[in-house]
Amino acid sequence: MSTRFSLLFLLPLLSVAAHASDQGVWLLVETQPRVLKVMEGDEPMEVFTQIAIGRRGADFQKARGDDKTPLGEYRIGWINENSKFHRFFGFTYPNPDNAKRAYKEGMIGENTFRSILRSSLDERIPPQNTPLGGQIGIHGLGGANSAVHENFDWTRGCIAMTNQQIDRLTQWVRKGTLVVIR
């Protein structure tokens, strides 16, 4: 079996393992109509409206510097309580699905592909310095202009909320929380 084939064969197994461990509270980000829902099972527990996403929209295909929010399933990989954006919940982006798509399209090489897969299997934060970008997550405004936030998608790929919203969201989020962006 070729290396390329065996790596691509592992991806569905990673996805099944991730779904099997999903229990409790998770986050659903709907890029249209721009809401973030705190979910328990299929029931919304709290809904945050007027969130902002990347200035160039959302897409399954994301590259460093394209200002798009990545669609897909991620976990909260780290929490920064002292972010310049008030608070930051970092995603496990890029995930194996992002890596598979990018590898097939020639955006990343085999070493980067393997590194992303390995980090997922080991439940670590994936490399943040690949051609796919990194440092994607949910954050507050910090000192950003609230009028801009209310009227425009302004981030470089993250999901932004007001500082008050992210303070309320904090009670639901911990490292490992599932985040689904669609």
Secondary structure, DSSP 8 states (H G I E B T S, - for coil): --HHHHHHHHHHHHHHHHHHT--SEEEEEETTTTEEEEEETTEEEEEEES-B-BTT-EES---TTS--EE-EEEEEEEEETT-TTS-EEEE--S-HHHHHHHHHTTSS-HHHHHHHHHHHHTT----SSBTTB---EEE--TTS-HHHHHH---BSSSEE--HHHHHHHGGG--TT-EEEE-
